[in-house]
Amino acid sequence: MFEGFEERTIEANGAKHFFRVGGTGSPLLLLHGYPQTHVAWHDLAPLLAKYFQVILPDLRGYGNSVGPEDDSEHEAYSKRTMAHDAIEIMKSLGHAKFAICGHDRGGRVAYRAALDHPSIITHVIAIDIVPTLVLWERMDQKVALSTFHWPFLAQPAPLPESLIAKEPDLWVQTLIDRWIGKGNSLTEDAVRSYKKQFHNAESLSATCADYRAGVTSDIEHDREDRAQDRKIKCPTLIVWGEQFLNSRSGDILGIWEEWAETVSGLPLDCGHFVAEEKPEELASAITTFLMP
């Protein structure tokens, strides 16, 4: 797994960041989601490394990255703060501008980076999400049941941490089973990586802090953008799993057209774990989108 990719670690923006780097060409940063690590890209990254320099971090507090203690407003785990992490990682490699692709939580970091740093982000790809504010505004009975982990993980510490710590493997496996597409599976090595981090108290706290930011600072940042009619200016590609997001969010492209000036979209016949369920199709879509 990740043959030809180098491992690196830097300390920046108040956290310790683990990431892998592979390939040559224009820079492309890939950011994973929950309950995953950078290992989520194990099939996709080698395909993209044929054309791009691919950078694969663990988000702060996830996997092998170490985040700080949370604060009362959860700014330490806001997507704005994580966007700064992304920029610092790329600066360490000498990249003043880059394309960013994120899935799930990483997708929220990606669109926040594009909104906050339009002179740095050249392209943004968001996989299987709608903006955070929109998700909460559209939270009805159906959405609440299917995304129950959002309000659960956002509960004050130590409730979700304590409950998950009792059965961390069951927690991760339950989410995978609920979100994966029919007939698909994740590799044993990948699932082992995802489960491992939930046996670590610091990682468990950080991942919950991520969701607490999703009901506090992240929403406020989205509200500010909407109030100021601030939109993503760079080309934006939205990819989603028809068996997951499409069944929950309705007109996905219509939603994103309110947040980005130039949007294209691609539905794929899979569940939530798009990069692991449809790596070849996703690689083709990303390459076509980014290549001149």
C-alpha positions in Angstrom: 0.0 0.0 0.0 1.4 3.4 -1.0 4.4 2.0 -2.8 6.6 4.9 -3.9 5.1 7.4 -1.5 7.3 9.1 1.1 6.2 9.6 4.7 6.7 13.0 6.3 5.8 14.8 9.5 5.8 18.6 10.2 4.7 20.6 13.2 2.7 23.7 12.1 -0.4 25.7 13.2 -0.4 24.1 16.6 -0.5 20.5 15.5 1.7 17.7 14.3 0.9 16.6 10.8 1.6 13.2 9.3 1.4 12.9 5.5 2.5 11.0 2.5 3.8 12.4 -0.8 4.1 10.7 -4.2 4.1 11.3 -7.9 5.2 14.3 -9.9 3.4 17.2 -11.6 1.1 19.9 -10.4 0.2 19.5 -6.6 -3.0 17.9 -5.5 -3.9 17.6 -1.8 -6.3 14.8 -0.8 -8.2 15.1 2.5 -10.0 12.1 4.0 -13.2 11.9 6.0 -14.7 10.2 9.0 -14.1 7.6 10.4 -11.1 7.2 8.1 -7.5 8.2 7.7 -5.3 9.0 4.7 -5.5 5.3 4.0 -8.9 6.0 2.4 -6.9 7.0 -0.8 -4.9 3.8 -1.1 -6.4 2.8 -4.4 -7.0 6.3 -5.8 -3.6 7.9 -5.0 -1.4 5.7 -7.2 -3.7 6.4 -10.2 -3.5 10.1 -9.6 0.3 10.1 -9.0 0.8 9.3 -12.7 -0.2 12.9 -13.4 0.1 14.9 -10.2 2.2 15.2 -7.1 -0.3 13.8 -4.6 -0.2 14.8 -0.9 -2.1 12.7 1.6 -2.3 14.0 5.2 -4.1 12.6 8.2 -6.4 15.4 9.4 -5.4 17.0 12.7 -6.1 14.5 15.5 -6.8 11.6 13.1 -4.6 8.7 12.4 -0.9 9.6 12.9 -1.5 13.3 13.2 -1.7 14.9 16.6 -4.0 17.8 17.4 -4.2 20.2 20.3 -6.7 20.2 23.2 -10.1 21.5 22.1 -11.3 25.0 23.1 -14.7 26.2 24.2 -15.7 27.4 20.7 -14.0 24.4 19.0 -12.0 26.7 16.8 -9.1 24.3 17.2 -11.0 21.8 15.1 -12.9 24.1 12.8 -12.6 23.6 9.1 -11.0 27.1 8.9 -8.2 25.9 11.2 -7.8 22.7 9.2 -7.7 24.7 6.0 -4.7 26.5 7.5 -3.2 23.1 8.2 -3.5 22.3 4.6 -1.8 25.4 3.5 1.1 24.9 5.9 1.6 21.3 4.7 1.7 22.5 1.1 4.0 25.4 1.9 6.4 22.9 3.5 6.6 21.3 0.0 7.1 24.6 -1.7 3.6 24.9 -3.2 2.1 28.5 -3.1 -1.0 27.3 -5.1 -2.6 23.9 -5.3 -5.7 21.9 -6.1 -7.6 20.4 -3.2 -9.9 17.4 -3.0 -11.7 16.3 0.1 -14.2 13.6 1.0 -16.7 13.9 3.9 -14.9 15.9 6.6 -12.0 16.6 4.3 -14.5 17.9 1.7 -15.6 20.5 4.3 -12.0 21.5 4.8 -11.6 21.7 1.0 -14.5 24.1 0.4 -13.5 26.2 3.4 -10.0 26.5 2.1 -11.4 27.7 -1.3 -13.6 30.3 0.3 -11.0 31.6 2.7 -8.0 31.5 0.4 -9.1 32.1 -3.2 -5.6 33.1 -4.3 -4.1 29.8 -3.2 -6.7 27.2 -4.2 -6.8 26.6 -7.9 -9.5 23.9 -8.1 -11.7 22.3 -5.5 -13.3 18.8 -5.5 -15.8 17.9 -2.8 -16.9 14.3 -2.5 -20.2 13.2 -1.1 -21.2 16.3 0.9 -23.3 19.4 0.9 -22.1 22.5 2.9 -22.3 22.1 6.6 -24.9 24.9 7.1 -27.1 23.4 4.5 -27.0 19.9 6.1 -28.2 21.3 9.4 -30.9 23.5 7.8 -32.3 20.4 6.0 -32.1 18.1 9.0 -35.5 16.4 9.0 -36.5 13.0 10.4 -35.0 11.0 7.5 -31.7 12.9 7.5 -31.5 12.8 11.3 -31.8 9.0 11.3 -29.3 8.5 8.5 -26.8 11.0 9.9 -27.3 10.3 13.6 -23.6 10.5 14.3 -23.6 14.3 13.7 -25.6 15.3 16.8 -24.2 12.4 18.8 -20.5 13.2 18.3 -21.3 16.9 18.9 -22.5 16.2 22.4 -20.3 17.7 25.2 -17.3 15.7 26.3 -16.9 13.1 27.6 -20.2 11.4 26.6 -19.5 10.3 23.0 -15.9 9.6 23.7 -16.8 7.4 26.7 -19.4 5.4 24.8 -17.4 4.8 21.7 -14.3 3.8 23.8 -16.4 0.9 25.1 -16.7 -0.7 21.7 -14.5 1.3 19.2 -14.4 -1.5 16.6 -18.2 -1.9 16.7 -18.6 1.8 16.2 -16.5 2.0 13.1 -17.8 -1.2 11.6 -21.4 0.0 12.1 -20.8 3.2 10.2 -19.0 1.3 7.4 -21.9 -1.2 7.1 -24.5 1.6 7.0 -22.7 3.8 4.5 -21.1 1.5 2.0 -22.8 0.7 -1.3 -24.6 -2.5 -2.1 -22.2 -5.4 -2.9 -19.1 -3.3 -2.1 -16.5 -3.7 0.6 -13.4 -2.0 2.1 -10.1 -3.7 2.4 -9.1 -5.3 5.7 -6.0 -3.2 5.9 -8.0 0.0 5.5 -10.6 -0.9 8.0 -7.9 -1.9 10.5 -6.4 1.6 10.1 -9.7 3.3 10.7 -10.5 1.2 13.8 -7.0 1.6 15.3 -7.3 5.4 15.8 -10.5 4.9 17.9 -8.5 2.9 20.5 -6.5 6.1 21.1 -8.1 8.5 23.6 -6.5 11.6 22.1 -7.7 10.7 18.6 -11.1 9.9 19.9 -11.4 13.3 21.5 -10.1 15.0 18.4 -12.6 13.4 16.1 -15.4 14.4 18.4 -14.1 17.9 18.6 -14.2 18.0 14.8 -18.0 17.4 14.9 -18.4 19.9 17.8 -16.9 22.5 15.5 -19.5 21.4 13.0 -22.3 22.8 15.1 -20.5 25.9 16.3 -17.7 27.7 14.4 -18.2 25.9 11.1 -21.8 26.9 10.9 -21.0 30.5 11.8 -18.3 30.7 9.1 -20.8 29.4 6.5 -23.4 31.9 7.7 -20.9 34.7 7.3 -20.1 33.7 3.7 -23.8 33.5 2.8 -24.5 36.9 4.4 -21.7 38.4 2.4 -22.6 36.5 -0.8 -19.1 35.1 -0.8 -18.7 32.1 -3.2 -16.0 29.7 -4.3 -14.3 31.4 -7.3 -12.2 28.5 -8.6 -13.6 25.7 -10.7 -15.5 23.3 -8.5 -16.3 19.6 -9.0 -18.8 17.8 -6.9 -18.8 14.0 -6.9 -21.3 11.9 -4.9 -22.5 8.4 -4.3 -25.9 7.9 -5.7 -26.6 5.3 -3.0 -25.7 7.7 -0.2 -25.8 11.5 -0.6 -28.2 11.5 -3.6 -30.9 9.7 -1.4 -30.5 12.3 1.3 -29.9 15.7 -0.2 -32.0 16.1 -3.3 -30.7 18.6 -5.9 -27.0 18.4 -5.0 -25.7 20.6 -7.9 -28.4 23.1 -7.2 -27.2 23.4 -3.6 -23.6 23.9 -4.7 -24.5 26.5 -7.3 -25.4 28.7 -4.4 -21.9 28.3 -3.0 -19.6 28.3 -6.0 -19.4 30.3 -9.2 -18.5 27.5 -11.5 -19.8 24.0 -10.6 -19.8 20.6 -12.4 -21.0 17.4 -10.9 -20.7 13.6 -11.3 -22.8 11.0 -9.6 -21.3 7.5 -9.2 -23.2 4.3 -8.5 -21.8 3.6 -5.0 -22.2 4.4 -1.4 -20.4 7.0 0.7 -16.8 5.6 0.4 -16.5 6.8 -3.2 -12.6 6.7 -3.4 -12.6 3.1 -2.2 -15.7 1.9 -4.0 -15.1 3.5 -7.4 -11.4 4.5 -7.6 -10.9 4.2 -11.3 -14.0 6.3 -12.1 -13.1 8.9 -9.6 -9.5 9.1 -10.8 -10.7 9.6 -14.4 -13.1 12.4 -13.2 -10.4 14.2 -11.2 -7.8 13.9 -13.9 -10.2 15.2 -16.6 -11.2 18.1 -14.3 -7.7 19.2 -13.4 -5.8 18.6 -16.7 -5.5 21.6 -19.0 
